[in-house]
């Protein structure tokens, strides 16, 4: 048996052919780590299986001496004030700052600020409750119930659903979009924060607090979960792991993966109720393009797209309808030479699985529209580019979940425990904070509490 110390502290990584424990946790994202921390603190022997060579899942922070700030390939902003996230941030004693909430919009080749950004979008969402049908796609809702809404406002609403929800408007449930906005208001989700020390501070804190009863196995791809009441066997190639219970925290995109594809997991016997719920939910598409330039030229240059005397020095978010990379943001309140391009929904699907050079060229073409500078000029100022295509990652196969039409019960069905033996967690199982880090953490705590309660019965 080989023992390797995990770089972030306790516990140990172990390479082994077979392990027997109380609970197997499949996935070392924040959902799995949160559950494992609570379970191990209660004295349970916990085995955590992670397909990647790192923990954190869809939190992926890069640090480099070439960059003045940590670069977030995955989750980047803390949206609102959910206790699940903030309790960890405070315990980990990391630095968090408010994101500058300034939005600029590109219309007819000109950039301008629109202080009514949220109000216009919320005005459209508020009309969803007046729908006569049980549910419609968001795109169909706009066609049938928002015909009198100004075209620019509809474009903003579509961009919001595609960008923020990573959704395809023709598939996304209008009712679910509206309900999520109501839930967001309760945690002030219109406020955003940045973790200056890097978002992976959360996953590190969770992992470092695991009890000695817990082990993390990296580079361990679960392939088959064979189960019966009170017993589970997880096969990961040659190694296999046994326990009385298992908690599966795989992303929805992986749960949707067909048999035989990389990262796919087979349940034996099949979980029919879960299969129906998985089919009703959709995995959102996101492509992020991080561009590091020689300097933050947007802070001091006058662009052709700006009116005389205007400046982007204090701009945080730039939006447009049309380019495939339709949102950009700066590192404010930190002043750094980095811009992040964001593509979601159908636009992200069009960019996904393409060569990185093509995606960067598309990003520069978008930035050219925002600034009025030639692509060649922007390219000459570029030091490096990083593309995060979450659809091409076999262990996520997308960014985060959203509800399809008629999927109002799907998240609850997905979260429901099976025979006191199999449990599911992850952002896709959370009603109210799906698609968020807070929702993932909360779902992990919920599943851990269910396991502890079932053990006492």
C-alpha positions in Angstrom: 0.0 0.0 0.0 1.4 3.4 -1.0 0.6 6.5 1.2 0.9 9.9 -0.4 0.4 13.1 1.6 -2.2 15.4 0.1 -0.7 18.8 -0.8 -3.3 20.8 1.1 -2.8 19.0 4.4 -4.9 16.2 5.8 -6.2 13.6 5.0 -4.1 11.1 3.1 -4.5 9.9 -0.5 -4.3 6.1 -0.7 -3.9 3.8 -3.7 -5.6 0.5 -2.9 -7.4 -2.3 -4.6 -10.3 -2.5 -2.2 -11.7 -0.5 0.7 -14.5 -1.0 3.2 -16.0 2.1 4.8 -19.3 3.4 6.2 -19.9 5.8 3.3 -18.4 6.2 -0.2 -18.6 9.8 -1.5 -18.4 9.9 -5.3 -17.0 13.3 -6.3 -14.6 15.7 -4.4 -16.3 19.0 -5.4 -17.6 21.2 -2.6 -20.8 19.1 -2.3 -18.9 15.9 -1.7 -16.3 17.6 0.6 -19.0 19.3 2.7 -20.8 16.0 3.2 -17.6 14.1 3.9 -16.5 16.7 6.5 -19.8 16.4 8.4 -19.8 12.6 8.2 -16.2 12.2 9.2 -16.7 14.6 12.1 -19.5 12.3 13.3 -17.0 9.4 13.4 -17.9 7.7 10.1 -15.3 6.1 7.9 -15.6 8.0 4.6 -14.0 7.2 1.3 -14.0 10.0 -1.3 -13.5 9.1 -5.0 -12.5 11.8 -7.4 -11.9 11.3 -11.1 -9.7 14.4 -11.5 -6.2 14.9 -10.2 -7.4 17.7 -8.0 -10.3 18.5 -5.6 -12.8 21.2 -6.1 -14.8 20.0 -9.1 -16.2 23.0 -11.0 -14.2 25.4 -8.7 -10.8 25.5 -10.5 -8.4 28.3 -9.5 -5.1 28.8 -11.3 -2.2 30.7 -9.8 0.8 31.9 -11.7 3.6 34.3 -11.1 2.7 35.8 -14.5 -0.8 36.8 -13.3 -1.4 39.5 -10.6 -4.6 37.7 -9.5 -5.8 34.1 -9.2 -7.5 33.0 -12.4 -10.9 31.3 -12.0 -11.6 28.8 -14.7 -14.8 27.8 -13.0 -16.9 29.5 -10.3 -15.7 33.1 -9.9 -18.2 35.2 -8.0 -20.0 34.7 -4.7 -23.6 35.7 -5.6 -25.4 37.2 -2.6 -25.0 36.3 1.1 -25.9 32.6 1.4 -24.8 31.3 4.8 -23.4 28.1 3.4 -20.7 30.0 1.5 -20.1 32.8 3.9 -19.7 30.6 7.0 -16.8 28.9 5.2 -15.2 32.1 3.9 -15.2 33.5 7.5 -13.9 30.3 9.0 -11.1 30.1 6.4 -10.3 33.8 7.0 -10.0 34.7 3.4 -10.3 38.1 1.9 -13.6 38.9 0.1 -14.5 42.2 -1.5 -17.6 43.6 -3.2 -17.6 43.5 -7.0 -18.2 46.9 -8.6 -21.7 46.7 -10.0 -21.3 48.8 -13.1 -22.8 47.5 -16.3 -22.2 48.8 -19.8 -24.1 47.8 -22.9 -23.2 47.8 -26.6 -26.0 48.9 -28.9 -25.5 50.0 -32.5 -21.7 50.1 -32.1 -21.8 52.4 -29.0 -21.2 51.6 -25.3 -23.4 53.2 -22.7 -24.3 52.6 -19.1 -27.8 51.4 -18.2 -28.6 51.9 -14.5 -32.0 50.1 -15.0 -30.3 46.8 -15.9 -31.9 44.7 -13.1 -35.2 46.6 -13.1 -35.9 45.9 -16.8 -35.1 42.2 -16.5 -37.1 41.8 -13.3 -40.0 43.5 -14.9 -40.1 40.8 -17.6 -39.7 38.0 -15.1 -42.5 39.3 -13.0 -44.9 38.8 -15.9 -44.3 35.0 -15.9 -46.8 34.6 -13.0 -49.5 35.8 -15.4 -49.0 32.9 -17.9 -52.1 30.9 -18.5 -50.3 27.7 -19.5 -48.8 25.4 -16.8 -45.3 26.2 -18.2 -43.5 27.4 -21.3 -40.0 27.7 -22.4 -38.6 31.1 -21.7 -38.3 31.9 -25.4 -42.0 30.9 -26.0 -43.0 33.0 -23.0 -41.3 36.1 -24.6 -43.1 35.5 -27.9 -46.5 35.0 -26.4 -46.5 37.3 -23.3 -43.9 40.0 -23.9 -44.8 41.2 -27.4 -45.2 44.8 -26.1 -41.9 44.8 -24.3 -39.2 46.9 -26.0 -36.9 44.8 -28.1 -33.8 45.9 -26.2 -35.3 44.8 -22.9 -36.1 41.3 -24.4 -32.6 41.1 -25.7 -31.3 41.8 -22.2 -33.6 39.2 -20.7 -32.5 36.5 -23.3 -28.8 37.4 -22.7 -29.4 37.0 -18.9 -31.0 33.6 -19.3 -28.2 32.4 -21.7 -25.4 34.0 -19.7 -26.4 33.8 -16.0 -28.4 30.6 -16.2 -26.2 29.1 -19.0 -29.5 28.0 -20.5 -31.0 27.6 -24.0 -34.1 29.8 -23.9 -36.0 27.3 -26.1 -35.5 24.6 -23.4 -35.4 26.6 -20.1 -38.6 26.6 -18.0 -40.0 30.1 -17.7 -41.5 29.2 -14.4 -38.2 27.9 -13.1 -36.4 31.1 -14.2 -39.0 33.2 -12.3 -38.9 31.1 -9.2 -35.1 31.2 -9.1 -35.2 35.0 -9.2 -37.5 35.0 -6.2 -35.2 32.7 -4.3 -32.2 34.9 -5.3 -33.8 38.0 -3.8 -33.9 36.3 -0.4 -30.1 36.1 -0.3 -29.4 39.4 -2.1 -28.0 37.6 -5.1 -27.9 40.9 -7.1 -24.8 41.7 -5.0 -21.6 39.9 -6.1 -18.3 39.4 -4.3 -14.9 38.2 -5.3 -12.6 35.9 -3.2 -9.3 37.6 -3.5 -7.4 34.6 -2.2 -9.0 32.4 -4.9 -12.3 30.5 -4.9 -10.5 27.2 -4.2 -10.0 28.5 -0.6 -13.5 27.0 0.1 -12.6 23.5 -1.2 -9.2 23.6 0.6 -10.9 24.5 3.9 -13.4 21.7 3.6 -10.7 19.1 2.7 -8.3 20.3 5.4 -11.0 19.8 8.0 -11.7 16.2 7.2 -11.3 13.8 10.1 -8.6 11.1 10.0 -11.4 8.6 9.2 -11.7 10.1 5.7 -9.5 9.3 2.7 -9.5 11.0 -0.7 -8.6 9.0 -3.8 -7.7 11.2 -6.8 -7.5 10.0 -10.4 -10.2 7.4 -9.5 -13.0 7.3 -12.0 -16.1 5.6 -10.7 -17.5 3.4 -13.5 -20.2 1.1 -11.9 -22.2 1.5 -8.7 -23.7 -1.9 -7.7 -26.0 -1.7 -4.9 -28.6 -3.4 -2.7 -30.2 -2.3 0.5 -27.5 -1.7 3.0 -24.5 -2.4 0.7 -22.8 -0.6 -2.1 -19.8 -1.5 -4.3 -18.2 1.1 -6.5 -15.9 -0.1 -9.3 -13.3 2.2 -10.6 -11.4 0.1 -13.1 -9.3 -2.4 -11.1 -9.9 -0.9 -7.7 -13.3 -1.3 -6.1 -14.7 0.1 -2.9 -17.4 -1.1 -0.6 -19.5 0.6 2.0 -23.0 0.4 3.6 -24.0 3.6 1.8 -22.9 5.8 -1.0 -23.4 9.5 -1.7 -23.2 10.4 -5.4 -22.3 14.1 -6.1 -21.6 13.8 -9.8 -22.5 16.8 -12.0 -25.8 16.5 -14.0 -23.8 16.4 -17.2 -22.1 13.3 -16.1 -25.3 11.7 -14.9 -26.7 12.3 -18.4 -23.7 10.6 -20.0 -24.4 7.6 -22.2 -23.0 4.2 -21.3 -19.5 3.8 -22.6 -18.6 7.5 -22.7 -15.7 8.8 -20.6 -16.8 9.7 -17.1 -20.1 7.8 -17.4 -21.4 5.8 -14.4 -23.7 2.8 -14.5 -26.1 2.1 -11.6 -26.9 -1.6 -11.1 -29.8 -1.9 -10.7 -30.9 1.2 -12.6 -32.5 4.1 -10.7 -35.6 4.6 -12.8 -37.0 7.6 -10.8 -33.6 9.3 -11.0 -33.4 8.6 -14.7 -36.7 10.4 -15.3 -35.6 13.4 -13.2 -32.2 13.6 -15.0 -34.0 13.7 -18.3 -36.2 16.7 -17.2 -33.2 18.7 -16.1 -30.7 20.3 -18.5 -27.0 21.0 -18.2 -26.0 24.5 -19.0 -23.1 25.3 -21.3 -20.4 27.8 -20.5 -17.1 28.7 -22.2 -14.8 31.2 -20.4 -11.9 33.0 -22.1 -9.4 34.6 -19.8 -7.2 37.2 -21.6 -4.1 38.7 -20.0 -2.7 41.7 -21.7 0.5 43.7 -21.3 -1.4 46.3 -19.4 -5.0 47.3 -18.5 -5.4 49.5 -21.6 -9.2 49.8 -21.2 -8.6 51.9 -18.0 -6.9 54.8 -19.8 -7.8 54.7 -23.6 -10.6 56.4 -25.3 -12.3 53.8 -27.6 -14.3 54.6 -30.8 -17.3 52.9 -29.1 -17.4 55.5 -26.3 -18.9 58.9 -26.3 -16.4 61.8 -25.9 -15.1 62.1 -22.4 -16.3 58.7 -21.3 -14.0 56.0 -19.9 -14.1 52.4 -18.9 -11.8 52.9 -16.0 -14.4 51.9 -13.5 -16.4 49.5 -15.7 -16.9 46.0 -14.4 -19.3 44.3 -16.8 -19.8 44.8 -20.5 -22.7 43.2 -22.3 -23.9 42.9 -25.9 -26.5 40.9 -27.9 -25.0 39.3 -31.0 -21.4 38.2 -30.4 -20.8 34.6 -29.2 -18.7 36.0 -26.4 -21.4 38.4 -25.2 -20.2 39.4 -21.7 -16.9 40.7 -20.5 -15.7 41.7 -17.0 -12.7 43.2 -15.4 -11.1 42.3 -12.1 -12.5 45.3 -10.3 -12.2 46.2 -7.5 -8.7 44.9 -8.2 -7.0 46.8 -11.0 -5.3 44.1 -13.1 -4.4 43.5 -16.7 -6.9 40.6 -17.1 -10.3 40.5 -18.9 -12.7 37.6 -18.8 -15.0 36.7 -21.7 -18.1 34.7 -21.0 -20.3 32.7 -23.4 -23.3 30.8 -22.3 -26.2 28.8 -23.7 -26.4 28.3 -27.5 -23.4 30.6 -28.0 -21.2 28.5 -25.7 -22.3 25.3 -27.5 -21.2 26.8 -30.8 -17.8 27.5 -29.3 -17.4 24.3 -27.4 -15.1 21.5 -28.6 -13.3 23.9 -31.0 -9.6 24.4 -31.1 -8.4 26.9 -28.5 -6.9 29.2 -31.1 -10.3 29.5 -32.8 -12.1 30.3 -29.6 -9.5 33.0 -28.7 -9.9 34.5 -32.2 -13.7 34.6 -31.6 -13.1 36.3 -28.2 -10.9 38.9 -29.8 -13.5 39.5 -32.5 -16.0 40.2 -29.8 -13.7 42.5 -27.8 -13.0 44.3 -31.1 -16.8 45.1 -31.3 -16.8 46.4 -27.7 -13.7 48.6 -28.1 -13.6 49.4 -31.8 -10.0 48.3 -31.9 -8.8 46.0 -34.7 -8.4 42.3 -33.9 -4.7 42.5 -34.9 -4.2 45.4 -32.5 -5.8 43.5 -29.6 -3.8 40.4 -30.5 -0.5 42.3 -30.4 -1.2 43.4 -26.8 -2.1 39.9 -25.6 0.3 38.1 -23.4 -1.7 34.9 -22.9 -5.1 33.3 -23.2 -6.8 30.5 -21.3 -10.0 28.8 -22.5 -12.2 26.9 -20.1 -14.6 24.8 -22.1 -16.6 22.9 -19.5 -18.5 20.9 -22.0 -15.3 19.2 -23.1 -14.4 18.2 -19.6 -15.6 14.5 -19.3 -16.0 14.9 -15.6 -18.5 17.8 -15.7 -19.8 17.9 -19.3 -21.2 21.4 -18.8 -21.2 24.2 -16.3 -24.3 23.9 -14.1 -27.9 22.7 -14.3 -31.2 24.4 -15.2 -34.8 23.2 -15.3 -36.5 22.2 -18.6 -40.2 22.8 -19.2 -42.3 20.9 -16.8 -39.4 20.0 -14.5 -40.8 21.5 -11.3 -40.5 18.2 -9.4 -37.3 17.0 -10.9 -34.8 18.4 -8.4 -36.7 16.9 -5.5 -36.9 13.5 -7.2 -33.2 13.6 -7.9 -32.4 14.4 -4.3 -34.5 11.7 -2.7 -32.6 8.9 -1.0 -33.0 5.4 -2.3 -33.6 2.6 0.2 -31.5 4.2 2.9 -28.5 3.3 0.8 -28.0 5.6 -2.1 -28.0 9.4 -1.7 -27.5 12.2 -4.3 -26.3 15.7 -3.8 -24.8 18.5 -5.9 -26.2 21.8 -7.2 -28.6 20.0 -9.5 -30.4 18.6 -6.5 -31.0 21.9 -4.7 -34.3 23.8 -5.1 -33.7 27.5 -4.9 -29.9 27.7 -5.3 -29.3 25.4 -8.1 -26.3 26.3 -10.3 -24.5 27.8 -7.3 -21.6 26.9 -5.0 -23.9 27.6 -2.1 -26.5 25.2 -3.4 -23.8 22.5 -3.9 -22.5 22.9 -0.3 -26.1 23.0 1.1 -27.0 19.8 -0.7 -23.9 18.1 0.7 -24.9 19.0 4.2 -28.5 17.9 3.5 -27.3 14.5 2.3 -24.9 14.0 5.2 -27.7 14.7 7.7 -29.9 12.2 5.9 -27.2 9.5 6.2 -26.7 10.2 9.9 -30.4 10.1 10.6 -30.8 6.8 8.7 -28.0 5.2 10.6 -29.8 5.9 13.9 -33.0 4.1 12.7 
